[in-house]
Amino acid sequence: MSDFKHMLLIDRDDAAGAVARLESERELAAAAWAIVHSGALADLAATESEVVNAVAEIPVSDTAELVSEIHLGGDPLGDAFLRLRSPKQRRPLGAVYTPPGIVEAMVGWIAGREQPARVVDPGAGSGRFVLQAGRVFPDASLVAVELDPLAALLCRANLTAAGFDDRSTVMVDDYREANLGSCDGVTAFVGNPPYVRHHQIESRWKRWLTATAKSQDLPVSALAGLHVHFFLATLLAAKPGDIGAFITSAEWLDVNYGKLLRGMLTDGLGGESVHVVAPEALAFEDAATTASVTCFQIGSEARSVKMRRVAKASDLADLSKGRRVSKQRLMQKKRWSPLLSPAPPPPEGFVELGELCRVHRGAVTGANAIWITAANDPELPARTLFPSVTKARELIDAADGVLSSLRSLRAVIDLPADLSELDKDDRELVKRFLRYAQRNGAHSSYVARHRNPWWSVGLRSPAPILATYMARRPPAFVRNLARARHINVAHGIYPRDPLWDDALDTLAASLRSSVSVAQGRTYAGGLTKFEPSEMERIPVPNPALLVELSS
């Protein structure tokens, strides 16, 4: 996003939708300029002027219908933009537009706390947040910061049509570089910072993040996504008493890079509340992500933060709700999602899974294309081929939660550390394979370089129960009657002491029926992950109850 200077207009002549006459981005830009050109926001940035100059020849019919819909609280220009530019095309800029109900709730929370003199929307898009702020705060100045020139032009048009142009500023800039200036009264920061993952962020901005966070004595990881950059930029731009509410992906609550945002909320940014929408309830129509709304007031001395998980996006309507969690406790936790709702006490007769079993992640091959092959590959000795679960789908699709056959599985090539164990013919086959593997770089992968010898994958013994651990659904717990091995698409559950087959069946059934995504950690795209240690904390029947339930 930070490198974006010019955005081509993408024609979609076959588009259809709410504003049928706008069939291309060029027509959309022309319609927006027709609204903007006579208002107070007609002084464009250079990149916006390029967009307008490119569409100067396009005739525009009466814009009264668009203006009327904007007056009524709609965003026809933004809706057309979302229709004409696909989620895939918007992904490099992290452009996901917020539904009106969530916008109203976030601006409403601010209105319940302050009457700001200025409202700033970083990554404003078509201006949904500043438009709502303009309606709720009639005396506030409105500042929209947006890097995409077409989106910025739409924002100008919306503000002009709504009659807010004389108290608005639209900055076509990277929010991290934007000079917002000073404000005598309270500034409210509200919006949906763009979600761009770290590998798409320029190295100079990673250096900026690291240096800036360290200057504030905050923990930092350069792997943070762009939304974390925006929180840090807000901390720098704000003064004590300023207020804000941002909606972002919720993964920062649990992942290592989120420690910077977690640190800001407990020190400086003034965390007030965190509201997470359940992963299965998508807050955005075109983005599969678990959403969280974070409310803050700079310099707040509150000793606690309200935390809650909501079942659906409409439950965000009242952002004053939540159970208080002390900041001291938050500072002690590396993961915050378990604090969103109180953990119920385990039922009588239940213990943590870790008391009965160890949970081990599967082996990492380092190069699946090399180390996974057909189960009956004639080019290798049969004794080196181990039928294995190599895709999570193989467990998710297991009938009745039972893997009873190896027939559909591929094999992992797991060679002995000492090749002299093989007879002459088998050794020749293996040596030929190793030459092939080396030609294809299998020996130089990170994983291979850190195992000795590099050719020995080191599969674990078959686990009686296998479990998926990363999906937009609870884990699939599967009885491994086929005695398949597994790689790192699954965890293996191994009893600490022997359990009868009936008890293992009951244990797997209990896990299938009781585990929810709320017990894992949330990642990008709404994925929920269970680390082995987290899976070991799941309540399960104790040994005596397993026997009773199995009989």
C-alpha positions in Angstrom: 0.0 0.0 0.0 2.7 2.4 0.9 4.2 2.4 -2.6 0.8 3.1 -4.3 0.9 6.3 -6.3 -1.2 5.6 -9.4 -4.2 3.3 -9.7 -5.4 2.3 -13.1 -9.1 2.5 -13.7 -10.5 -1.0 -14.4 -13.3 -1.2 -16.9 -16.0 -3.7 -16.1 -18.5 -3.1 -18.9 -20.6 -6.0 -17.9 -21.1 -4.8 -14.3 -24.6 -4.6 -12.9 -25.8 -3.4 -9.5 -27.4 -0.7 -7.5 -26.3 2.1 -9.8 -26.7 0.4 -13.1 -25.6 3.4 -15.2 -22.1 3.3 -13.6 -20.7 0.4 -15.7 -17.0 1.2 -15.3 -14.6 2.9 -13.0 -14.2 5.6 -15.6 -17.9 6.4 -15.4 -17.8 6.3 -11.6 -14.9 8.8 -11.5 -16.8 11.1 -14.0 -19.9 11.0 -11.9 -18.0 11.7 -8.7 -16.2 14.7 -10.3 -19.5 16.0 -11.6 -20.6 16.3 -7.9 -17.3 17.6 -6.6 -16.3 20.2 -9.1 -18.5 23.0 -8.0 -18.0 22.5 -4.2 -15.4 23.4 -1.6 -13.4 20.1 -2.1 -12.7 20.7 -5.8 -9.0 21.4 -5.2 -7.6 17.9 -6.0 -4.4 16.1 -5.3 -2.2 15.4 -8.3 -3.1 11.8 -8.5 -6.8 12.6 -8.3 -6.4 15.2 -11.1 -4.9 12.4 -13.2 -8.0 10.3 -12.7 -10.3 13.3 -13.5 -8.3 14.2 -16.6 -8.5 10.7 -17.9 -12.3 10.8 -17.9 -12.9 14.4 -19.0 -14.6 13.3 -22.2 -17.1 11.1 -20.6 -20.6 12.7 -20.5 -22.4 12.6 -17.1 -26.2 12.5 -16.9 -28.0 14.1 -14.0 -26.4 13.2 -10.6 -29.5 14.2 -8.6 -30.4 10.5 -7.9 -26.9 9.9 -6.5 -27.0 13.0 -4.4 -30.4 12.2 -3.1 -29.3 8.7 -2.0 -26.2 10.2 -0.3 -28.5 12.6 1.6 -30.5 9.7 2.8 -27.5 8.1 4.3 -26.5 5.8 1.5 -23.2 5.3 -0.2 -24.1 4.6 -3.9 -20.6 5.6 -5.1 -18.8 3.3 -2.6 -21.2 0.5 -3.5 -20.5 1.0 -7.1 -16.7 1.0 -6.4 -17.0 -2.3 -4.5 -19.0 -3.8 -7.4 -16.6 -2.6 -10.1 -13.4 -3.4 -8.3 -13.3 -7.0 -7.1 -12.0 -8.0 -3.6 -8.9 -9.5 -5.3 -8.2 -6.2 -7.0 -8.7 -4.3 -3.7 -6.6 -6.6 -1.6 -3.2 -4.9 -2.3 -4.5 -1.8 -0.7 -6.4 -3.6 2.1 -9.6 -1.9 1.0 -12.6 -3.5 2.8 -15.6 -1.2 3.4 -17.5 -1.3 6.6 -21.2 -2.1 6.8 -23.4 0.9 7.8 -24.6 -0.7 11.1 -21.0 -1.1 12.4 -20.1 2.5 11.3 -23.1 3.8 13.2 -22.2 1.8 16.3 -18.6 3.0 16.4 -19.4 6.7 15.8 -22.2 6.3 18.4 -19.8 5.0 21.0 -17.7 8.2 20.5 -20.8 10.4 20.7 -21.6 8.8 24.0 -18.2 9.8 25.4 -17.2 13.1 23.7 -18.3 15.8 21.3 -15.1 16.1 19.3 -13.9 19.2 17.6 -12.3 17.1 14.8 -12.9 13.6 13.4 -10.1 11.8 11.5 -10.7 8.7 9.4 -7.5 7.0 8.4 -7.9 4.9 5.3 -11.2 6.5 4.6 -12.2 4.8 1.4 -15.4 6.5 0.1 -15.8 8.2 3.5 -18.4 6.1 5.3 -17.1 7.0 8.8 -16.6 10.8 8.2 -20.1 10.9 6.6 -21.6 9.4 9.7 -19.5 11.6 11.9 -20.7 14.7 9.9 -24.3 13.8 10.7 -23.7 13.1 14.4 -21.2 16.0 15.1 -22.5 19.0 13.2 -19.8 21.3 14.5 -16.8 19.0 14.0 -14.2 19.4 11.2 -13.9 16.2 9.2 -10.5 14.8 7.9 -10.4 11.9 5.6 -7.0 10.3 4.7 -7.0 8.0 1.7 -4.2 6.9 -0.6 -6.3 5.5 -3.5 -7.1 8.6 -5.7 -10.4 7.2 -7.0 -11.6 6.3 -3.5 -10.5 9.8 -2.3 -12.5 11.3 -5.2 -15.6 9.4 -4.1 -15.1 10.6 -0.6 -15.0 14.2 -1.8 -18.2 13.6 -3.8 -19.9 12.1 -0.8 -18.9 14.9 1.6 -20.0 17.5 -1.0 -23.3 15.8 -1.7 -24.0 15.6 2.0 -23.2 19.3 2.5 -20.2 18.7 4.6 -17.6 19.9 2.1 -17.1 23.3 3.7 -15.8 21.7 7.0 -14.0 18.8 5.4 -10.4 18.0 4.3 -9.5 15.0 2.1 -5.8 14.1 2.2 -4.5 11.8 -0.5 -1.6 10.5 1.5 -0.2 7.6 3.4 -1.6 8.0 6.9 1.8 7.3 8.5 3.1 10.4 6.7 0.0 12.6 6.8 0.5 15.9 8.7 -2.8 16.3 10.5 -1.9 19.5 12.3 -3.1 20.5 15.7 -6.5 20.7 17.1 -7.5 22.7 20.2 -10.4 20.4 21.1 -10.8 16.6 21.2 -9.9 14.6 18.1 -11.8 11.4 17.4 -10.0 8.8 15.3 -12.5 6.4 13.8 -12.4 4.0 10.9 -11.3 0.7 9.3 -7.5 0.8 8.9 -6.5 -1.2 5.8 -5.5 -4.8 6.3 -2.3 -5.5 4.4 0.0 -8.4 5.6 3.6 -7.7 6.4 5.1 -9.3 3.3 3.4 -6.7 1.2 4.8 -3.8 3.3 7.9 -2.0 2.1 11.0 -2.6 4.2 11.4 1.1 5.0 8.1 1.0 6.7 9.0 -2.0 8.7 12.1 -0.1 9.9 9.8 2.8 10.7 7.6 0.6 12.8 10.5 -1.0 14.7 12.2 2.3 15.4 9.1 4.2 16.3 7.8 1.5 18.7 11.2 1.2 20.4 11.2 5.0 20.9 8.0 4.6 22.8 9.4 1.7 24.8 6.8 -0.7 23.2 7.5 -4.3 22.2 7.5 -4.8 18.4 7.6 -7.3 15.6 8.3 -6.3 12.0 5.8 -8.9 11.0 2.9 -6.7 12.0 0.2 -5.9 9.5 -0.6 -2.5 8.2 -3.5 -2.0 10.6 -1.0 -2.1 13.5 1.1 0.6 11.8 -2.1 2.7 11.7 -2.6 2.3 15.5 1.0 3.4 16.1 0.6 6.4 13.8 -2.5 7.3 15.7 -0.7 7.1 19.0 1.9 9.5 17.6 -0.7 12.0 16.2 -3.0 12.0 19.2 -2.8 13.9 22.4 -4.2 13.0 25.9 -8.0 13.1 25.9 -8.4 12.2 22.2 -10.6 9.2 21.5 -10.9 6.5 18.9 -12.5 3.3 17.6 -11.1 1.1 14.9 -12.4 -2.0 13.3 -9.7 -4.5 12.2 -8.9 -8.2 11.9 -8.9 -9.8 15.4 -5.7 -11.8 15.0 -3.6 -9.2 16.9 -5.2 -10.5 20.1 -3.1 -13.7 20.0 -0.2 -13.6 17.5 3.3 -12.5 18.4 3.2 -9.4 16.2 0.1 -8.3 18.0 2.2 -7.6 21.1 2.8 -4.0 19.9 -0.9 -3.2 19.8 -1.5 -5.1 23.0 1.2 -3.0 24.6 -0.2 0.2 23.3 -3.7 -0.6 24.7 -2.3 -1.1 28.2 0.1 1.8 28.1 -0.5 5.1 26.2 -3.2 4.4 23.7 -5.6 3.9 26.6 -7.6 0.8 25.7 -11.3 1.1 26.7 -12.9 -2.0 25.2 -12.3 -4.8 22.7 -15.3 -6.5 20.9 -14.7 -9.5 18.7 -17.3 -11.0 16.3 -17.4 -14.8 16.4 -15.4 -16.2 13.5 -18.4 -18.0 12.0 -20.3 -14.6 11.8 -18.6 -12.7 9.0 -18.8 -8.9 9.6 -17.8 -8.1 6.1 -19.5 -9.4 3.0 -16.4 -9.7 0.9 -13.7 -10.6 3.5 -13.4 -13.8 5.4 -11.9 -12.4 8.5 -12.7 -12.3 12.2 -13.5 -8.7 13.0 -12.7 -6.8 16.2 -13.7 -3.3 17.3 -11.1 -1.6 19.5 -12.1 1.5 21.5 -9.6 3.7 23.2 -9.0 7.1 24.8 -5.5 8.5 24.8 -3.9 8.6 28.2 -6.8 7.0 29.9 -6.0 5.9 33.5 -8.6 3.2 33.6 -7.3 0.1 35.3 -9.3 -2.3 33.2 -10.5 -2.9 29.6 -14.0 -4.2 28.7 -13.7 -7.4 26.7 -16.4 -9.4 25.0 -17.2 -11.8 22.1 -20.4 -11.3 20.2 -22.3 -13.9 18.2 -23.1 -11.6 15.2 -22.1 -8.2 13.9 -25.5 -6.6 14.9 -24.5 -7.3 18.5 -21.9 -4.5 18.1 -24.7 -1.9 18.3 -23.8 -1.1 21.9 -20.1 -0.8 22.4 -20.4 0.1 26.0 -20.8 -3.6 27.0 -18.2 -6.1 28.0 -16.7 -7.7 31.1 -13.9 -5.8 32.8 -10.4 -7.4 32.7 -7.7 -5.6 34.6 -4.8 -4.1 32.6 -2.4 -5.8 34.9 -3.9 -9.2 33.9 -3.8 -8.3 30.2 -0.1 -7.3 30.5 0.6 -10.8 31.9 -1.1 -12.6 29.0 0.4 -13.4 25.6 -3.1 -14.2 24.3 -6.1 -12.1 24.9 -8.9 -14.1 23.1 -9.4 -16.4 26.1 -10.2 -13.3 28.2 -13.1 -12.3 25.9 -15.5 -14.4 27.9 -15.1 -16.1 31.3 -14.0 -19.7 31.0 -16.8 -21.9 32.5 -15.6 -24.3 35.2 -15.2 -27.8 33.8 -18.1 -30.1 34.5 -17.8 -32.5 37.4 -15.7 -35.5 36.4 -13.8 -33.6 33.7 -10.1 -32.8 33.5 -7.9 -31.1 31.0 -7.0 -33.2 28.0 -3.3 -32.7 28.8 -3.7 -34.8 32.0 -4.7 -37.8 29.9 -2.8 -37.2 26.7 0.1 -35.4 25.1 -0.7 -33.4 21.9 2.1 -33.3 19.3 2.1 -31.5 16.0 3.0 -33.5 12.9 6.4 -33.7 11.3 7.5 -30.9 9.0 9.0 -32.3 5.8 10.5 -29.0 4.6 9.5 -29.8 1.0 6.2 -31.6 0.5 6.7 -31.9 -3.2 9.8 -34.0 -2.6 8.9 -36.0 0.5 5.3 -36.9 -0.3 4.6 -39.5 -3.1 2.2 -42.2 -4.1 1.7 -44.9 -1.5 3.0 -47.6 -3.9 5.8 -45.6 -5.5 7.9 -48.2 -7.3 11.0 -46.0 -7.3 11.5 -46.4 -3.5 11.6 -49.3 -1.0 8.2 -50.0 0.5 9.7 -49.9 4.0 10.4 -46.1 3.5 6.9 -45.3 2.4 4.5 -44.4 5.3 0.8 -43.8 4.4 0.1 -40.5 6.1 -2.5 -37.7 6.5 -1.1 -34.9 4.4 -4.2 -32.8 4.0 -6.6 -31.6 6.7 -9.5 -32.4 4.4 -8.7 -36.1 4.8 -9.7 -35.8 8.5 -12.5 -33.3 8.0 -14.1 -35.8 5.5 -13.6 -38.9 7.6 -16.9 -40.7 7.8 -18.3 -40.7 11.4 -15.0 -39.3 12.7 -13.1 -42.5 11.9 -10.2 -43.0 9.6 -10.5 -46.7 8.8 -8.5 -47.1 5.7 -5.1 -46.1 4.2 -6.3 -46.5 0.6 -6.8 -42.9 -0.2 -3.7 -41.6 1.5 -0.4 -40.6 0.0 2.9 -41.6 1.6 5.6 -39.7 3.3 9.1 -40.8 2.4 10.8 -41.3 5.8 14.3 -42.7 5.3 16.4 -44.2 8.1 19.1 -42.0 9.6 21.6 -44.8 8.9 21.3 -45.9 5.3 23.4 -49.0 6.0 20.3 -50.5 7.5 19.0 -51.0 4.0 19.9 -53.9 1.8 21.9 -53.3 -1.4 19.0 -53.0 -3.8 17.0 -50.7 -1.5 20.1 -48.6 -0.8 20.6 -48.0 -4.5 17.0 -46.9 -4.9 17.4 -44.5 -2.0 20.7 -43.1 -3.3 19.0 -42.4 -6.6 16.2 -40.6 -4.9 18.6 -38.5 -2.7 20.4 -37.3 -5.9 17.0 -36.2 -7.2 16.1 -34.6 -3.9 19.4 -32.7 -3.8 19.0 -31.5 -7.5 15.7 -30.0 -6.4 17.1 -28.3 -3.3 15.5 -30.6 -0.6 18.7 -30.7 1.4 19.0 -26.9 1.6 15.5 -26.0 3.0 15.4 -24.5 6.4 13.9 -27.6 8.0 16.4 -30.0 6.3 19.4 -27.9 7.4 18.2 -28.2 11.0 17.7 -31.9 11.1 20.4 -34.6 11.2 20.7 -36.2 8.8 18.8 -34.0 6.4 17.0 -36.8 4.6 15.3 -38.3 7.7 11.8 -36.6 8.1 11.2 -38.3 11.5 7.6 -39.2 11.5 6.0 -39.9 14.8 4.3 -43.2 15.6 0.6 -43.5 14.6 -1.6 -41.4 17.0 -4.8 -43.1 18.2 -6.6 -39.7 17.7 -5.8 -37.2 15.0 -7.0 -33.6 15.0 -7.0 -30.7 12.6 -6.0 -27.5 14.2 -6.5 -24.6 11.8 -9.7 -23.8 10.0 -12.8 -21.6 10.1 -14.5 -24.3 12.2 -13.7 -26.4 15.3 -11.1 -29.0 14.9 -12.0 -32.4 13.4 -11.1 -35.1 16.0 -10.7 -38.5 14.2 -10.1 -42.0 15.5 -7.1 -43.3 13.6 -8.0 -46.9 13.3 -6.0 -47.1 10.1 -2.8 -46.2 12.0 -1.9 -43.5 9.6 1.1 -41.2 10.3 0.6 -37.5 10.1 2.5 -34.4 9.0 2.0 -30.8 10.2 -1.5 -30.5 8.9 -2.7 -32.2 12.0 -1.9 -32.8 15.7 -1.6 -36.3 17.1 -3.2 -37.1 20.5 -1.2 -39.7 22.4 -2.5 -41.1 25.8 0.0 -40.8 28.6 -1.2 -44.2 29.9 -2.8 -46.9 27.8 -6.5 -46.4 27.1 -8.9 -49.1 25.8 -10.3 -48.6 22.3 -13.8 -48.0 23.7 -12.3 -45.2 25.9 -10.5 -43.7 23.0 -13.7 -43.7 20.9 -15.5 -41.9 23.8 -12.7 -39.4 24.2 -12.8 -38.5 20.5 -16.6 -38.3 20.5 -16.4 -36.0 23.5 -13.9 -33.7 21.8 -16.0 -33.6 18.6 -19.1 -32.5 20.5 -17.7 -30.0 22.9 -14.9 -28.0 21.3 -15.7 -24.5 19.8 -13.6 -22.0 17.9 -13.7 -19.7 20.9 -11.1 -22.0 22.6 -8.5 -21.4 19.9 -6.7 -18.3 18.6 -7.8 -16.2 15.7 -5.7 -15.5 12.7 -6.0 -13.7 9.4 -9.0 -14.6 7.2 -11.0 -15.7 10.2 -8.9 -18.8 10.7 -8.9 -20.3 14.2 -5.8 -22.2 15.3 -5.2 -24.6 18.2 -1.6 -24.9 19.3 -0.8 -28.2 21.1 -0.7 -26.5 24.5 -4.2 -25.0 23.8 -5.6 -28.3 22.8 -4.3 -29.9 25.9 -6.4 -27.4 28.0 -9.7 -28.7 26.5 -11.9 -30.2 29.2 -12.6 -34.0 28.7 -14.0 -36.8 30.8 -11.6 -38.2 33.4 -10.5 -41.8 33.1 -13.3 -43.1 35.4 -16.0 -41.2 33.5 -14.6 -42.4 30.2 -15.0 -46.0 31.3 -18.5 -45.2 32.5 -19.5 -43.5 29.3 -18.0 -46.3 27.2 -19.9 -49.0 28.9 
